Amino acid sequence: MSQREGSLEDPQAISLLPHLDAKIRQTHSLARLLTKYAEQLFQEYVQHQGDPFGLPGFSPPRLPVAGLSAPTPSHAGLPAPERLQLDAAALDALPPLLDVVRRRQAELNPRAPRLLRRLEDAARQSRALGVAVEAVLAALGVPARGPQPEQPPAAAAAVSTDVFPAKVLGFRVCGLYREWVSRTEGDLGQLVPGGPA
């Protein structure tokens, strides 16, 4: 009987591996697609802000964004599950920030419907990618993330009434979206079967 139970357990264990591989590949493909969209969003955002945003060498002040930081170089040295946990947390923090930027851009650039649509899409896509990363973590048996400190509401991400700081905030948020989606693509790429080790 134990031999029979063993033969029933082995196929289950083997069947989980293709399921996990498929989930990782699918999520990696989504991240790769969103990396392209994030770059397009960033370029379109810059295009609509006017000078000095589009000038070569322009480097705005690196204002902090409430509830979200940029990926750090130490991120790459962490084990894959920890990197994916950081990715999932960042992707979860991005949608409300992108919504704040979209609302401010609707006031500043009401005749830029494509930019506004891209910002709206980016918020949805960030949520979708975050959910997919959490599903990969669950399939790996890792919690999506540990207890999180309470984050200030995204509206407190400083919706300034001044135009330039509002544009800089949008620049930072679009840049962070691009960085985190790209980082997520790279982190998933490490897990893709046959991908880089």
C-alpha positions in Angstrom: 0.0 0.0 0.0 2.8 2.4 0.8 4.3 1.7 -2.7 0.9 2.6 -4.2 0.7 5.8 -2.1 4.2 6.8 -3.2 3.3 6.4 -6.9 0.3 8.6 -6.3 2.4 11.3 -4.6 5.2 11.4 -7.2 2.9 12.3 -10.1 1.5 15.2 -8.0 4.9 16.5 -7.2 6.0 16.2 -10.8 2.8 17.9 -12.0 3.4 20.9 -9.8 6.7 21.7 -11.5 5.3 22.3 -15.0 2.5 24.4 -13.4 5.1 26.5 -11.6 7.3 26.8 -14.7 4.3 27.9 -16.8 3.3 30.5 -14.1 6.9 31.8 -14.0 7.1 32.0 -17.8 3.7 33.7 -18.1 4.5 36.3 -15.5 7.9 36.9 -17.0 6.3 37.5 -20.4 3.9 39.9 -18.8 6.8 41.8 -17.1 8.7 41.9 -20.4 5.7 43.4 -22.2 5.1 45.9 -19.4 8.8 47.0 -19.5 8.2 48.2 -23.0 5.0 49.9 -22.0 6.7 51.6 -19.0 9.4 53.0 -21.3 6.8 54.3 -23.6 4.9 55.9 -20.7 8.0 57.6 -19.4 8.9 59.0 -22.8 5.4 60.3 -23.4 5.3 61.8 -19.9 8.5 63.7 -20.6 7.3 64.8 -24.0 4.2 66.5 -22.4 6.0 68.3 -19.6 7.9 70.8 -21.8 11.3 72.3 -21.0 13.5 71.5 -19.1 12.2 67.9 -18.9 13.0 67.0 -22.4 16.4 68.6 -22.5 19.5 66.4 -22.7 21.2 66.0 -19.3 18.1 67.2 -17.4 18.2 65.7 -13.9 15.4 66.9 -11.6 15.7 66.7 -7.9 15.2 63.2 -6.6 12.2 63.9 -4.4 11.2 61.1 -2.1 7.9 59.4 -3.1 5.8 58.5 -0.1 5.5 54.7 0.3 7.9 53.8 -2.5 11.7 53.9 -3.0 13.8 53.1 -6.0 15.4 49.6 -6.2 18.8 49.6 -4.6 22.0 47.9 -5.9 21.8 45.5 -2.9 18.5 44.2 -4.3 20.4 42.1 -6.9 22.3 40.2 -4.1 19.2 39.0 -2.4 17.8 35.5 -2.9 15.1 35.3 -5.6 12.1 35.0 -3.3 13.2 38.1 -1.3 13.7 40.1 -4.5 10.2 39.0 -5.7 8.7 40.1 -2.4 10.2 43.5 -2.8 9.0 43.6 -6.4 5.4 42.7 -5.3 5.4 45.4 -2.5 6.6 48.0 -5.0 4.0 47.0 -7.6 1.3 47.2 -5.0 2.4 50.7 -4.0 2.5 52.1 -7.6 -1.2 52.1 -8.7 -2.3 54.8 -6.2 0.7 56.9 -7.0 0.1 56.6 -10.8 -3.5 57.6 -10.1 -2.3 60.8 -8.4 -0.1 61.6 -11.3 -2.9 61.0 -13.8 -5.3 63.3 -11.9 -2.7 66.0 -11.8 -1.8 65.6 -15.5 -5.6 65.8 -16.3 -5.4 69.3 -14.9 -2.0 70.2 -16.5 -2.4 68.4 -19.9 -6.1 67.9 -20.5 -5.4 67.7 -24.3 -3.1 64.7 -23.8 -5.6 61.8 -23.8 -3.1 59.2 -24.8 -0.8 60.1 -21.8 -3.8 60.0 -19.4 -4.8 56.7 -20.8 -1.3 55.3 -20.5 -1.2 56.4 -16.9 -4.5 54.7 -16.2 -3.3 51.6 -18.0 -0.1 51.6 -16.0 -1.9 51.6 -12.7 -4.0 48.6 -13.9 -0.9 46.8 -15.3 1.0 47.3 -12.1 -1.8 45.7 -10.1 -2.0 42.8 -12.6 1.8 42.2 -12.5 1.8 42.5 -8.7 -0.9 39.8 -8.4 0.9 37.6 -10.9 4.2 37.9 -8.9 2.3 37.1 -5.7 0.9 34.0 -7.4 4.5 32.9 -8.3 5.5 33.5 -4.7 2.5 31.4 -3.5 3.4 28.6 -5.9 7.0 28.7 -4.5 5.5 28.5 -1.0 6.7 32.0 0.0 4.5 34.6 1.5 4.0 37.6 -0.8 5.4 39.9 1.8 5.8 40.2 5.5 3.9 42.7 7.7 4.1 46.1 6.1 4.4 49.4 7.9 1.3 51.5 7.4 1.9 53.7 4.4 0.6 57.2 4.1 -2.2 57.6 1.6 -1.1 58.2 -1.9 -2.8 61.6 -1.9 -0.2 62.5 0.8 2.4 61.8 -1.9 2.4 65.5 -2.2 0.0 66.7 -4.8 1.6 70.2 -4.9 -0.4 73.1 -6.2 2.9 74.3 -7.8 3.3 73.1 -11.3 7.0 72.3 -11.4 7.0 70.1 -8.2 3.9 68.3 -9.5 5.7 67.6 -12.8 8.8 66.4 -10.9 6.6 64.0 -8.8 5.1 62.6 -12.0 8.5 62.2 -13.5 9.7 60.3 -10.4 6.6 58.1 -10.2 6.8 57.2 -14.0 10.6 56.6 -13.5 10.0 54.3 -10.5 7.3 52.4 -12.4 9.8 51.8 -15.2 12.5 50.8 -12.8 10.4 48.4 -10.8 8.8 46.7 -13.8 12.2 46.2 -15.4 13.6 44.9 -12.1 10.7 42.5 -11.8 11.3 41.3 -15.4 15.0 40.6 -14.5 14.1 38.9 -11.2 11.6 36.6 -12.9 14.1 36.0 -15.7 16.4 34.4 -13.1 13.7 31.8 -12.4 12.6 31.0 -16.0 13.7 27.5 -16.8 16.6 27.6 -19.2 17.1 31.3 -18.4 20.2 32.9 -16.8 21.3 31.2 -13.6 
